[in-house]
Amino acid sequence: MEPSLPLDKRLDMRPDADAPTNIYDLAQYVYQLSVTSVAMDDHELGLLLPRSGRIWFNVKLFNDPPNGRALAQRDAWWRVIDAAPAVRFLLGWCVAVYRTAQFDRAPRESLPGRGRVLYFSQPETTPSALRLQFWSDIARDVTELFAPATRIWRQIQTFTPLPTGDRRWAARLTLAGYSPDETLAYLADRNNCAVSLIRRTLQGNPALASYADYQRFTEDLLEDLPRLRMQRVIAMQRAGFTPASQRAAEREQTPQRGPLPNLMRNRWAAAMPDPRQDIHFWQLHL
């Protein structure tokens, strides 16, 4: 294999400073993290082994993972990962986890065992303050990784002059005749990342102050990454549950107005719904 160049040399050789972050380059050549696709259960997305520098991803998240002779080609995984937005984000998250755990010396108890599992499951009841701080640090780091503030604020100047860090960016875009949502979608496409990460950058990349903030962060990511959102539905179906939308659940729980029809007066109340039927029960754990 050809020797890898130092990070500063590669950054100087970039053809376009506004190009999307090369996540695979960072993982493979800067932090020596190897990527492999393996068969996993539907609710499992990946496994990061920080001490050995290996990352296993669920093969179902890829469009066409390399195999056979294709693995002999240098950077065969790079093209495959860039073509799979869900895997690209998860790899960036693993890089951020690895950097925090290895270089910021995060306590071992903040990581579950020897590895970091990415999966769908029920929400945690009482996550520790240390775990919340760890999630917050990773969320901020991965946001800066995919959507650096310097790059995003430079790109948004294409639409209207804006001072860096202007919290009224949405209002100023509207006054200039641009839709904030369409602008965010354009910037996300240009940087090959989730829309929610662009929004976080323009909002100052705030810390996650509570578990509710972390849940909103993951739900926004699922809204932006259809492959992950559908994988959650598949995991629920394979587990024997039918995903119920939040609006349908709210309609079922909304009391009826007016007099109760005679045919329903002698019926028992419906049984308590199984929370596992609600799609929001299946939390994305990163």
Secondary structure, 3 states (H helix, E strand, C coil): CCCCCCHHHHHHCCCCCCCCCCHHHHHHHHCCCEEEEECCCCCEEEEEECCCCEEEEEHHHCCCCCCHHHHHCCCHHHHHHHCCHHHHHHHHHHHHHHHHHHHCCCCHHHCCCCCEEEEEECCCCCCCHHHHHHHHHHHHHHHHHHCCHHHHHHHHHHCCCCCCCCCCHHHHHHHCCCCHHHHHHHHHHHHCCCHHHHHHHHCCCCCCCCHHHHHHHHHHHHHHCHHHHHHHHHHHHHCCCCCECHHHHHHHHCCCCCCCCHHHCCCCCCCCCCHHHEHHHCEEEC
